[in-house]
Amino acid sequence: MMKKLIAGNWKMNGSLAANDKLLKDILAGLGQQASCQIAVGVPAVYLAQCQALLAGTKIDLASQDISTHEVGAYTGEISGAMLMDFGVRYAIVGHSERRQYHGETDEVVALKAQRALGCGITPIVCVGETLAEREAGQTDEVVKRQLAAVIHANGHCISEVVVAYEPVWAIGTGKTATPEMAQQVHAVLRAQLKAASEHADRIKLLYGGSMNAANAASLLAQPDIDGGLIGGAALKAQDFLTIIAATA
Ligand code: PGA
């Protein structure tokens, strides 16, 4: 059976002091055993700090974004090669906050996934419907459209991505999709990936959106939920550790 992946998404939270404490507390609580793969998605300015704190540990480093460009006159952007310099293993791409506040289209997200793969970074591609789209019965159509762009741009490399289903209405709201609702969408995504790749069974499908210490086990028990992308609960060491333990 494939190992589950628990990835934290710190978003724009943290400080040198807070990151130091959070990672040390998580590492202390983790001990020797970790039944799953673990990553933390930290703000870019803290990559060097977190790389040093996580060296030789079971926790991998993730970025929260990656540029569509490789190098050059793109003020403020951070390239895949730069992320590689800091030992980044995963890049979150197409998070709904970037789609919503930074105008990222399906095509931009697909290109970011392509750039990550080109550098040997695993993209965690986020897809998910808004509340209005769910209420209009468009959930499957929306997530399939978002994923189709990534499949189209990445060809056979699609088996190397991680996909995170994050219903927008569940992010940071405390409203989680029920395990059954999440599984239903994950099954749709798995079928789409199966049609695109003979290796679809090894693609990790994460659920994200108010996953927490109390609901993680029931979500992670679903057949097509291979892990979680955790926002708020990843900022509390004990909650993050409880979610990790729920993969066992
Ligand atoms: P949340 O965020 O766990 O705080 O809902 C998840 C995410 O946005 O990745």
Residues whose N, C-alpha, C, O or C-beta is under 5 A from the ligand:
A	BS01	PGA	N9 A170 I171 G172 T173 G208 G209 S210 M211 L229 I230 G231 G232 A233
